[in-house]
Amino acid sequence: MILKKLTLASLTFLGVAILSTSCSKGHNDTGSEFAPNMYYPVGYEPYRQIDSNTVNPMGLNMRMPAQGTIARPNYHTRFGEGDSASADLMIYNIPKDSIAIAERTLTNPIPETEKTLEEGKLLYGRYCQHCHGEGGKGDGLVGKQYKGVPSYSADAYKTMNDGHIFHVITHGKGRMWPHGSQMTPEERWKIVQYVHKLQQG
C-alpha cells in the first residue's frame, strides 16, 4: 500500500515537472518535429543546412563568394565596345500573349552595322534556317515537314516590325517553339536585323 502511494506520488511529481518544463519555452518555439523531411528539403541548400556542416564556416553547405567577386547578371549584356545603349533595354518581361504591346513599344536597341548583320545571319542559320529556309521563304528542311511556315517577304509578314519579330523569337507562336532560353536578348535582336533583310526579298 505504501509502495503504491509512493509510485502514485512520484508519477504525479514527474507529470508536474514535465508540464512545467514544457511550458517554459517561448511562443515562437515550434517544439519537436515528428517528420522533419516534410518541412526541410532533402537536397542541400547552398547557404543553409539543417545538419551542421563541420567543415565550412557557420555550418554552410557552400562558401560565400570570394571578396571582390563581380556578379554576372542573366539578362544584362553589353553590345560592344563604345556602345552607349543601356543594358536595361535587354530586360524583357512582356507576357507571351501580349504581342501587340511588343509591336508598339519595342525597337531594336542595337545599331545596325555590317558586323551585327553578319552575326545575325550566322545566328539565323543556327536557330531559324532549318524551318524558315535560307532566304526566309519558309522552305527549310524541317519547315517542309511542318507545312505552313510563312515566307518573310509575303503578305503581312513583310511588314512585321522589330517588336513583333523579337517577341515571336522569345516566346514562339503557333507551332514555332520559343527560343528565349536558347539565345541572349542581344542575339535575338541581331536576328531581328537579319530578318528585316529577308523581308525585302
Summary of the structure (lengths in Angstrom):
residues: 201
radius of gyration: 31.4
end to end distance: 108.9
largest distance: 108.9
contacts: 431
relative contact order: 0.10
helix: 46%
strand: 2%
